[in-house]
Amino acid sequence: MFVLGITGGIGSGKTVVTDIFSELNIDVIDADIASRKAVEKGSVCLKEIEKYFGSEVILNDGNLNRQKLREIIFDKEDKKEWLEKLLHPQIFDIINNELAESKTLYAILVSPLLFETGQNKLCTRTLLIDADEKFQIERASIRDSVSEDQIKSIIEAQMPRSEKIRLANDIVSNDSTLESLREKIISLHDTYIELSRKK
């Protein structure tokens, strides 16, 4: 099956783009949703996390306390690595199963960490939604109601934009209007349909 991997930095417009693909009747599998499924209440991963980090990372309702976990692993590479080793195989499995169930002409895997996690290996082709940093900061700070400094620190922690540009097969610049973006996506959609038929 032809799988298109979509990625981009915070505030680049990935959700807007995947919404357009959904309107074109293409299945979208979201790595963020898969990562939440991996740590659902009662899951093996959640039990392992509790065993390793302690009960303080579990909320009263039995769900993962994401905020607490983020605080614990922040700038602690060993703990972060342990968590990634536990979760990444499980997330891969969830994504794989969802891709296998897709019945559309091609399927999309959207992931902010597509290249960093190696999820691009599940893809036939990759598309980067690229935006100038000033647009990223503006959009993300309005959307998430957080300070510009917080958004800048998130951007700095992500893979550099130049590296994503180097790795991606296709690049769409999201620095203009929604209509302009829609036209670019519809044009790419036609290309992906052609490529999926050849696969």
C-alpha positions in Angstrom: 0.0 0.0 0.0 1.1 3.6 -0.8 1.6 5.4 2.5 2.3 9.2 2.6 4.0 10.4 5.7 3.2 14.0 6.7 5.3 16.0 9.1 6.1 19.6 10.1 7.1 21.7 13.1 4.7 23.0 15.7 2.2 25.5 14.1 3.2 24.6 10.5 -0.4 23.6 9.6 -0.3 19.8 9.6 -3.9 19.5 10.9 -5.3 21.9 8.3 -3.5 19.8 5.6 -4.7 16.4 6.9 -8.3 17.9 7.1 -8.0 18.7 3.4 -6.8 15.1 2.6 -9.7 13.8 4.7 -12.2 15.8 2.7 -10.6 14.1 -0.4 -11.6 10.8 1.2 -8.1 9.7 2.2 -7.6 7.8 5.5 -5.4 9.7 8.0 -3.6 7.8 10.8 -2.3 10.1 13.5 0.8 9.1 15.4 -0.2 11.3 18.3 -3.4 9.4 18.7 -1.5 6.1 18.4 0.9 7.2 21.2 -2.1 7.9 23.4 -3.6 4.5 22.7 -0.2 2.9 23.7 -0.6 4.2 27.2 -4.4 3.8 27.7 -5.7 2.9 31.1 -4.9 -0.8 31.9 -2.4 -1.1 29.0 0.9 -3.1 29.5 2.9 0.1 28.7 1.1 2.1 31.4 1.8 -0.6 34.0 5.5 -0.6 33.0 5.6 3.3 33.2 4.0 3.1 36.7 6.5 0.5 37.8 9.5 2.6 36.6 8.4 6.1 37.5 6.2 5.4 40.5 2.5 6.1 41.2 2.9 9.9 40.9 2.6 9.6 37.1 -0.8 8.0 37.4 -3.9 10.2 37.9 -6.7 9.2 40.4 -8.8 7.9 37.5 -6.0 5.5 36.5 -4.9 7.4 33.4 -1.4 8.7 32.7 -0.5 12.0 34.2 1.2 13.4 31.1 2.2 16.7 32.6 4.0 14.9 35.5 5.7 12.5 33.2 6.9 15.4 31.0 8.3 17.2 34.1 10.2 14.0 35.2 11.8 13.2 31.8 12.6 16.9 30.9 16.4 17.1 30.4 16.9 13.5 31.8 18.1 11.7 28.7 18.3 8.2 30.4 14.7 8.3 31.5 13.6 9.7 28.2 15.4 6.9 26.3 13.9 4.3 28.6 10.4 5.6 27.8 11.1 5.8 24.0 12.3 2.2 24.0 9.2 1.1 25.7 6.7 3.1 23.6 8.1 3.2 20.1 7.6 -0.5 19.2 4.0 -0.4 20.6 3.2 2.8 18.7 4.7 1.3 15.5 2.4 -1.8 15.9 -0.7 0.4 16.4 0.1 2.5 13.3 0.9 -0.6 11.3 -2.5 -2.2 12.2 -4.4 1.0 11.3 -2.6 1.4 8.0 -3.3 -2.2 7.2 -7.0 -1.6 7.8 -7.1 1.4 5.4 -9.3 0.9 2.3 -8.6 4.3 0.6 -6.4 4.7 -2.6 -3.5 5.6 -0.4 -3.2 6.3 3.4 -1.6 9.1 5.4 0.5 8.8 8.5 0.8 12.2 10.2 3.5 12.5 12.8 5.3 15.5 14.2 8.3 13.2 14.9 8.1 11.3 11.6 11.9 11.3 11.0 13.1 11.4 14.6 11.2 8.2 15.5 12.0 6.4 12.2 8.2 6.3 11.4 9.2 7.4 7.9 10.3 3.8 7.3 6.6 2.9 7.2 6.0 5.4 4.4 6.4 5.2 0.6 6.8 9.0 0.3 7.1 11.9 2.8 5.6 15.4 2.7 6.8 18.3 4.8 4.5 21.1 5.7 6.9 24.0 6.0 6.4 27.4 7.5 8.6 30.3 8.4 9.3 30.4 12.1 7.5 33.6 12.6 4.3 32.0 11.3 4.8 28.9 13.5 5.2 31.1 16.6 2.2 33.2 15.7 -0.1 30.2 15.0 0.9 28.0 17.8 0.8 30.7 20.5 -2.7 31.7 19.5 -3.9 28.1 19.2 -2.4 26.8 22.4 -2.6 30.0 24.4 1.1 29.8 25.4 3.9 32.4 25.3 6.1 32.9 22.3 9.1 31.9 24.4 7.5 28.5 25.1 6.9 28.0 21.4 10.4 29.0 20.5 11.8 26.4 23.0 9.6 23.7 21.4 10.9 24.6 18.0 14.5 24.5 19.2 13.9 21.0 20.7 12.5 19.7 17.4 14.6 18.5 14.4 16.0 21.6 12.6 13.8 22.8 9.7 16.8 22.5 7.3 17.2 18.8 8.2 13.5 18.1 7.6 13.7 19.9 4.2 16.7 17.7 3.3 14.9 14.5 4.2 11.4 15.1 2.8 10.4 14.0 -0.7 7.9 16.8 -1.1 7.6 20.2 0.5 4.6 22.5 0.8 5.1 26.0 2.0 2.3 27.1 4.2 3.1 30.8 4.3 0.1 32.1 2.3 -3.7 31.7 2.3 -5.8 28.7 3.1 -7.0 28.7 -0.5 -3.4 28.6 -1.8 -2.6 25.7 0.5 -5.7 23.8 -0.6 -4.7 24.2 -4.3 -1.3 22.8 -3.5 -2.7 19.8 -1.6 -5.3 19.0 -4.3 -2.5 19.0 -6.9 -0.3 16.7 -4.8 -3.3 14.4 -4.1 -3.6 13.9 -7.9 0.1 13.0 -8.0 -0.2 10.6 -5.1 -3.2 8.8 -6.7 -1.1 8.3 -9.8 1.9 7.0 -7.8 -0.4 4.7 -5.7 -1.7 3.1 -8.9 1.8 2.3 -10.0 2.8 0.7 -6.7 
